[in-house]
Amino acid sequence: MIPSRKSADFLQWGKEKRESLSWLLTWIFFGLFVLYTIVPIWWILAAATKNNAEIFSTFGLFFGEPANILDNWNRLIAYKDGIVLKWLGNSVVYSVTIALLSTLLSTAGAYAFAKRRFPGRNLCYTIILGTIMIPATALVLPLFLTMNRLGILNTPWAFILPSIVSPYGLYLMRVLWEQSFPDELAEAARIDGAGELRIFAQIGLPLVRNGLITVGLLSFVGAWNNFFLPLLVLSREDLLPLTVGMAVWNQSSVMTGGQPVYTVIALGSILSILPLLLAFLLFGRYWRSGLATGGVK
């Protein structure tokens, strides 16, 4: 039976309606997602321009007087003789050290798994990747006891050493080694008399440069935003990173009955975001390229 012209027009109209509704729902979803992402950042920026009285008496997304920024900044750096700047320096040292060591460890381990053959290789690789599914809370007690037994509890190494192990970085670098460094090239280098270290450092590393920057940047961001581990293994106030220090400062003011310094904490939060923004501006294009290459497999 041949459908009538009216039936065909009705079906076409229904299809257009469904496409319009789908388009509308998609834009509503993305609009809500953008608001969910931007509103907290906007609130922090607005809070840094207010004093403690204004933060509750005015609408949260309205900006206050610009002069309050300088007052909040003075209060921020005056806290315990500028310990906030010490926390900022700690965060930079911890994050850069973790990023460098984690990248080196992930790259060297991935090269071994990708280009060398040894007994138990696949089993070891599977076990390492399986650790991704272990929740961090399950490792609290053994990690604390291990750091205490090693005698490095309440030292920077108690935070740095557990953080340099990155199963995801190992996975990503193995994919990059397999795709960017042909076995034929390594064999040709060995025939020419090159040692394994020279093949790895002088021939292989330039070919996986984007992956190095990607793993390093991910490790840097992970270390910078890590709150739980330094809170667990560091108790000396002068060793805290900025994220933990600001939280401890805010909590201590509440526990001692003082007035919470929300506006100053907001300004400190902005200060903690700036190094991450700078890192992504400098290395963002390498990060996207490395993730795209690693996502092919």
Order of alpha helices (4+ residues) and beta strands (2+ residues): alpha-alpha-alpha-alpha-alpha-alpha-alpha-alpha-alpha-alpha-alpha-alpha-alpha
